[in-house]
Amino acid sequence: MLRNDQSVFELGFPSRLTFETEGVRYSGSKRSVIPKIHELIHLLPIHSVLDAFAGTTRVSQYFKSAGYDVHCNDLAAYSSVFGRCYLVNCNVERPELDEKLKFLNHLKPVDGYFTEHFGGEDDGAGSVKAADGKKKPFLLKNTRRLDAIRDEIDKIAGDKIEHAILLTSLINALDQVENTLGHQVAYLSKWAPRAYSDFILRRPRLLAGDGNYRVTKMDARKVSDRFDLAYFDPPYNTNNTHTPTTRVRYASYYHFWTTVVLNDRPQSIGASNRRLDCSSDTLPGAISKYESTKYDQVLAEIDQLVSNANARYVLFSYSNKGKVGIEDLEKIFARYKVLAIEKFSHRENVQKLLTSNREWLGDQSANFEYLFLVEKE
Ligand SMILES: C[S@@+](CC[C@H](N)C(=O)[O-])C[C@H]1O[C@@H](n2cnc3c(N)ncnc32)[C@H](O)[C@@H]1O
């Protein structure tokens, strides 16, 4: 049976392949776009692929399942962890893993950094209550277990890959009980039913493979190796001129996963206890260049990204609600041999559909996802 963080796509060509991916809830995840990507690329003469904005690594997982050599990259530290778990690891047996997960699942809860900053109680009427008066993303029983488990992972992991597998298991489990709408800049004021569950670490869906797999954490433009295909899925930002600063900023939206991975007990700030290092756009590295509020800067960045790409084919994802207009993107891609421009309906980002306070619903007009496929040389 499928868990709700998994998806299966039955693909009829070339040989009824099944592509299954696993990952956390993530704004801009391409989980449901994978069949379209497959349709566009499976007949191309490609062997090596770059997934330069890998996020959850769902697309990289598909690339690996489809038999390509894969390099996944993202600025986010948690994405590198997912990449080592799903991509670099090819040993699907790992008998010792079950023992370690069982050990972690049964650790005695302790009070620590996560409990102090992210744990809350039920006030008796289903609302979140905490000593500092803030909303919290987890019940205390779960942050106490997290405090115990996170430190222990550093002690019991046999190597860097196993460390990443254990961390991925922990993050996947926490994602199932997190009291949010899918991002970590605002928490719900009432406890959702999911939040009352005890999280359970499970074996991630490890993938076998006999290709070359690499993971990096750098600005996508700096990846200079040669690939047959470069897939670019940068942050879309927003074209909403009424609320130009209200857009997905990944470092801030998923600050909690960064802290779980780094376990660096950062100074935290604001209603959601975000890491100080992502709390303001003015801090170095807090926002990506694709998340700038300046149209020309984002346009120039995308232009450079595509022209620098050291790949025969470039596949590019964007949305009609993104910062840069589709006409301007078409001008960039018109410089190359355009093989396809696919436009299709796509569900909006979770936080736009499910806003809790009903005050900011964003632009409610139709959302279209685009895939541009060009041959550069
Ligand atoms: C739209 S999401 C990608 C989603 C991903 N394709 C998936 O299916 O999960 C954009 C990603 O770009 C990353 N990012 C932002 N700026 C970046 C940059 N300059 N270089 C590399 N990654 C970047 C973010 O951390 C985020 O994970």
The ligand as an SDF file (V2000), in Angstrom:
LIG
                    3D

 27 29  0  0  0  0  0  0  0  0999 V2000
   10.9030   24.7310   -7.1030 C   0  0  0  0  0  0  0  0  0  0  0  0
   12.0010   24.0910   -5.8760 S   0  0  0  0  0  0  0  0  0  0  0  0
   12.5850   22.6080   -6.6380 C   0  0  0  0  0  0  0  0  0  0  0  0
   11.6540   21.4680   -6.3770 C   0  0  0  0  0  0  0  0  0  0  0  0
   12.1880   20.1290   -6.8450 C   0  0  0  0  0  0  0  0  0  0  0  0
   12.2740   20.0380   -8.2910 N   0  0  0  0  0  0  0  0  0  0  0  0
   11.2990   19.0190   -6.3110 C   0  0  0  0  0  0  0  0  0  0  0  0
   10.6010   18.3480   -7.1050 O   0  0  0  0  0  0  0  0  0  0  0  0
   11.2850   18.8400   -5.0970 O   0  0  0  0  0  0  0  0  0  0  0  0
   13.3900   25.1570   -6.0330 C   0  0  0  0  0  0  0  0  0  0  0  0
   14.6380   24.7150   -5.2710 C   0  0  0  0  0  0  0  0  0  0  0  0
   15.7090   25.5650   -5.6520 O   0  0  0  0  0  0  0  0  0  0  0  0
   16.6060   25.6840   -4.5580 C   0  0  0  0  0  0  0  0  0  0  0  0
   17.4530   26.8500   -4.8750 N   0  0  0  0  0  0  0  0  0  0  0  0
   17.1310   28.1710   -4.7900 C   0  0  0  0  0  0  0  0  0  0  0  0
   18.1130   28.9240   -5.3120 N   0  0  0  0  0  0  0  0  0  0  0  0
   19.0760   28.0890   -5.7530 C   0  0  0  0  0  0  0  0  0  0  0  0
   20.3240   28.2650   -6.4160 C   0  0  0  0  0  0  0  0  0  0  0  0
   20.7810   29.4880   -6.7110 N   0  0  0  0  0  0  0  0  0  0  0  0
   21.0600   27.1740   -6.7290 N   0  0  0  0  0  0  0  0  0  0  0  0
   20.6080   25.9260   -6.4050 C   0  0  0  0  0  0  0  0  0  0  0  0
   19.4350   25.6960   -5.7770 N   0  0  0  0  0  0  0  0  0  0  0  0
   18.6610   26.7650   -5.4630 C   0  0  0  0  0  0  0  0  0  0  0  0
   15.7020   25.7580   -3.3570 C   0  0  0  0  0  0  0  0  0  0  0  0
   16.3730   25.3710   -2.1700 O   0  0  0  0  0  0  0  0  0  0  0  0
   14.5660   24.7990   -3.7450 C   0  0  0  0  0  0  0  0  0  0  0  0
   14.7910   23.5140   -3.2160 O   0  0  0  0  0  0  0  0  0  0  0  0
  1  2  1  0
  2  3  1  0
  2 10  1  0
  3  4  1  0
  4  5  1  0
  5  6  1  0
  5  7  1  0
  7  8  2  0
  7  9  1  0
 10 11  1  0
 11 12  1  0
 11 26  1  0
 12 13  1  0
 13 14  1  0
 13 24  1  0
 14 15  1  0
 14 23  1  0
 15 16  2  0
 16 17  1  0
 17 18  1  0
 17 23  2  0
 18 19  1  0
 18 20  2  0
 20 21  1  0
 21 22  2  0
 22 23  1  0
 24 25  1  0
 24 26  1  0
 26 27  1  0
M  CHG  2   2   1   9  -1
M  END
$$$$
